[in-house]
Amino acid sequence: MRSLLFSVAARDLLLARRRRIEALLPLGFFIVAAGLFPIGVGPEPQMLREMAPGVVWVCALLAAMLSVTQMFASDHQDGSLEQMLLSAQPLLSVVMGKVLAHWLSTGVPLVLAAPLIGILFDMRAASIGTLALTLLLGTPILSLLGALGAALTLGLRSGAALVFLLVLPLTIPALIFGTGAVGAVDSGLSPQAHLSVLAALLIFTALGAPLATATALRIALD
C-alpha cells in the first residue's frame, strides 16, 4: 500500500515536471496576487503588517484551488482512473498518492514563497516564521479538501466552478486559525493554541477526506 502511494505520487510529479508552465501557474498566481496588494493599498507599514496574514492565506487558498481540478481529470479522460479502480490495489492509496503529489508540487512552493511575501509586507521575522509554519500545516488541508471537491465534481461540465463552491467553505476554519496564529504573534501572545487547532484540523482531514474522496470516485465512475 505504501509502495503504491509513493509510485502514484512519483508518477504525478513526473507529469507535473513535463507540464512545467501549468505546474507553476499556482505559484505565479500566488506571488502576483499577493504582490499587488501593497501597490493597491499604499506603503503604510502598519496597515500592510495587519493585512498580510489574511492576504497571504487567501491567495494561497485560491492558488491551491487552481490546480486541484486536474488532480483526477486527466486520468479520467484517458481511462487510467478506471484501470486504477478495477485493479486489485486499494483506491485509497491512489488518492493519497495524488494528494501527496499535489501538495509537493503546489503547497510546498507556496510555503517556500511565503517568507518573500512577508518581507514585501514588512512583517517581522517571528511573524514570517509563524506564517510559514501555518501554511506548512494548512496547505495539506487544502490539497485534501481539494481532492474531495475534484472527486465530487469529476466529469461535470462546470466542475471547476463547483469545486470552488464546495471546497472554499470547508477551508474557512484553517483560514481563521492560520491568520489567528500570526495575529497572536504580532500582539505578543503565544500562537500555540491556534497552531494546535490547525494541526488537529490537519489530522481530522487526513483521516476523513481520503476515504470520502475514494468513495466519491467510485460513485463518479459507476
C-alpha positions as CSV (number, residue, x, y, z in Angstrom):
1,M,0.0,0.0,0.0
2,R,2.8,2.4,0.9
3,S,4.7,1.4,-2.3
4,L,1.6,2.2,-4.4
5,L,1.2,5.6,-2.7
6,F,4.7,6.7,-3.5
7,S,4.5,5.2,-7.0
8,V,1.4,7.3,-7.8
9,A,3.0,10.4,-6.2
10,A,6.2,9.9,-8.3
11,R,4.1,9.4,-11.5
12,D,2.1,12.6,-10.9
13,L,5.2,14.6,-10.0
14,L,6.8,13.4,-13.3
15,L,3.8,14.5,-15.2
16,A,3.8,17.9,-13.5
17,R,7.5,18.3,-14.4
18,R,6.7,17.7,-18.0
19,R,3.9,20.4,-17.8
20,R,6.0,23.0,-16.1
21,I,4.0,26.0,-17.1
22,E,0.8,24.5,-15.8
23,A,2.5,23.3,-12.6
24,L,4.0,26.8,-11.9
25,L,0.7,28.6,-12.5
26,P,-0.5,28.4,-8.8
27,L,2.9,29.7,-7.6
28,G,2.8,32.6,-10.1
29,F,-0.8,33.5,-9.2
30,F,0.2,33.5,-5.5
31,I,3.1,35.8,-5.9
32,V,1.4,38.2,-8.3
33,A,-1.9,38.4,-6.4
34,A,-0.2,38.9,-3.0
35,G,2.3,41.3,-4.5
36,L,-0.4,43.6,-5.9
37,F,-1.9,44.4,-2.5
38,P,0.9,46.7,-1.3
39,I,0.7,48.6,-4.5
40,G,-3.1,49.0,-4.2
41,V,-3.4,49.9,-0.6
42,G,-0.3,52.0,-0.2
43,P,3.1,51.7,1.5
44,E,1.8,52.2,5.1
45,P,3.9,49.6,7.1
46,Q,1.4,49.1,10.0
47,M,-1.5,48.6,7.6
48,L,0.5,46.1,5.5
49,R,1.6,44.1,8.5
50,E,-2.0,43.9,9.8
51,M,-3.5,42.7,6.5
52,A,-0.5,40.4,5.5
53,P,-1.7,37.1,7.1
54,G,-5.2,37.3,5.6
55,V,-3.9,38.3,2.2
56,V,-1.3,35.5,2.1
57,W,-3.7,32.9,3.3
58,V,-6.5,33.9,0.9
59,C,-4.0,34.0,-2.1
60,A,-2.6,30.6,-1.1
61,L,-6.1,29.1,-0.9
62,L,-7.1,30.4,-4.3
63,A,-3.7,29.3,-5.8
64,A,-4.2,25.8,-4.5
65,M,-7.7,25.6,-6.0
66,L,-6.4,26.5,-9.4
67,S,-4.7,23.1,-10.0
68,V,-6.9,20.9,-7.9
69,T,-9.5,20.3,-10.6
70,Q,-6.9,18.5,-12.7
71,M,-6.0,16.0,-9.9
72,F,-8.2,13.3,-11.4
73,A,-9.4,14.9,-14.7
74,S,-6.6,13.8,-17.0
75,D,-6.6,10.2,-15.7
76,H,-10.4,10.1,-16.1
77,Q,-10.1,11.3,-19.7
78,D,-7.6,8.7,-20.8
79,G,-9.1,5.8,-18.8
80,S,-6.3,5.4,-16.3
81,L,-8.5,6.2,-13.4
82,E,-10.9,3.4,-14.3
83,Q,-8.0,0.9,-14.6
84,M,-6.9,2.0,-11.1
85,L,-10.4,1.4,-9.8
86,L,-10.6,-2.0,-11.4
87,S,-7.2,-3.1,-10.2
88,A,-6.7,-5.1,-7.0
89,Q,-4.7,-2.2,-5.5
90,P,-6.6,-0.1,-2.9
91,L,-8.0,3.1,-4.3
92,L,-7.3,4.8,-1.0
93,S,-3.5,4.6,-1.7
94,V,-4.1,6.1,-5.2
95,V,-6.0,9.0,-3.7
96,M,-3.3,9.6,-1.0
97,G,-0.6,9.4,-3.6
98,K,-2.3,12.0,-5.8
99,V,-2.9,14.3,-2.8
100,L,0.8,14.0,-1.8
101,A,1.9,14.9,-5.3
102,H,-0.4,17.9,-5.4
103,W,0.9,19.1,-2.1
104,L,4.5,18.7,-3.1
105,S,4.0,20.4,-6.5
106,T,1.7,23.2,-5.2
107,G,1.6,23.5,-1.4
108,V,5.4,23.3,-0.8
109,P,6.2,26.1,-3.3
110,L,3.6,28.3,-1.6
111,V,5.2,27.7,1.8
112,L,8.7,28.5,0.4
113,A,7.4,31.7,-1.2
114,A,5.6,32.9,1.9
115,P,8.7,34.5,3.5
116,L,9.3,36.6,0.4
117,I,5.7,37.8,0.5
118,G,6.1,38.5,4.3
119,I,9.2,40.7,3.6
120,L,7.2,42.5,0.9
121,F,4.5,43.3,3.6
122,D,7.2,44.4,6.1
123,M,6.4,41.6,8.5
124,R,8.7,40.9,11.4
125,A,10.9,37.8,11.4
126,A,8.8,36.0,14.1
127,S,5.6,36.7,12.2
128,I,7.1,35.4,8.9
129,G,8.2,32.2,10.6
130,T,4.8,31.7,12.1
131,L,3.1,32.4,8.8
132,A,5.3,29.8,7.0
133,L,4.5,27.3,9.8
134,T,0.7,27.8,9.5
135,L,1.0,27.3,5.7
136,L,3.0,24.2,6.3
137,L,0.2,22.8,8.4
138,G,-2.6,24.3,6.3
139,T,-1.7,23.6,2.7
140,P,-2.1,19.8,3.1
141,I,-5.6,20.5,4.3
142,L,-6.2,22.5,1.1
143,S,-4.9,19.6,-1.0
144,L,-7.0,17.0,0.9
145,L,-10.2,19.0,0.7
146,G,-9.5,20.0,-2.9
147,A,-9.2,16.3,-3.8
148,L,-12.6,15.6,-2.3
149,G,-14.1,18.5,-4.3
150,A,-12.4,17.3,-7.5
151,A,-13.8,13.8,-7.0
152,L,-17.3,15.0,-6.3
153,T,-17.3,17.1,-9.5
154,L,-15.5,14.6,-11.7
155,G,-16.9,14.6,-15.2
156,L,-19.2,17.6,-14.7
157,R,-19.1,20.4,-17.3
158,S,-18.9,23.1,-14.6
159,G,-16.6,21.2,-12.3
160,A,-14.0,23.9,-11.8
161,A,-16.6,26.4,-10.5
162,L,-18.3,23.8,-8.4
163,V,-15.0,22.9,-6.7
164,F,-14.6,26.4,-5.5
165,L,-18.2,26.5,-4.2
166,L,-17.8,23.1,-2.4
167,V,-14.3,23.5,-1.0
168,L,-14.0,27.1,0.0
169,P,-16.5,27.0,2.9
170,L,-14.7,23.9,4.3
171,T,-11.4,25.8,4.3
172,I,-12.6,28.7,6.5
173,P,-11.5,27.1,9.8
174,A,-8.0,26.7,8.5
175,L,-8.0,30.2,7.2
176,I,-9.2,31.6,10.6
177,F,-6.7,29.8,12.8
178,G,-3.9,30.3,10.3
179,T,-4.3,34.0,10.3
180,G,-5.0,34.0,14.0
181,A,-1.7,32.4,14.8
182,V,0.2,35.2,13.1
183,G,-2.1,37.8,14.7
184,A,-1.2,36.4,18.1
185,V,2.5,36.7,17.4
186,D,2.0,40.3,16.3
187,S,0.2,41.0,19.6
188,G,2.9,39.5,21.7
189,L,0.9,36.4,22.5
190,S,1.7,32.7,22.0
191,P,0.4,31.2,18.8
192,Q,0.3,27.7,20.3
193,A,-3.4,27.4,20.6
194,H,-4.0,28.4,17.0
195,L,-1.3,26.0,15.8
196,S,-2.7,23.2,17.9
197,V,-6.2,23.6,16.4
198,L,-4.7,23.8,12.9
199,A,-2.8,20.6,13.5
200,A,-5.9,19.0,14.8
201,L,-7.8,20.1,11.6
202,L,-5.0,18.5,9.5
203,I,-5.2,15.2,11.4
204,F,-9.0,15.1,11.1
205,T,-9.0,16.0,7.4
206,A,-6.2,13.4,6.7
207,L,-8.3,10.7,8.4
208,G,-11.6,11.5,6.7
209,A,-11.0,13.2,3.4
210,P,-9.2,10.4,1.5
211,L,-11.9,7.9,2.4
212,A,-14.6,10.3,1.3
213,T,-12.6,11.0,-1.9
214,A,-12.2,7.3,-2.7
215,T,-16.0,6.8,-2.2
216,A,-16.8,9.8,-4.4
217,L,-14.5,8.4,-7.2
218,R,-16.3,5.0,-7.1
219,I,-19.6,6.8,-7.4
220,A,-18.5,9.0,-10.2
221,L,-17.1,6.1,-12.3
222,D,-20.1,3.8,-11.8
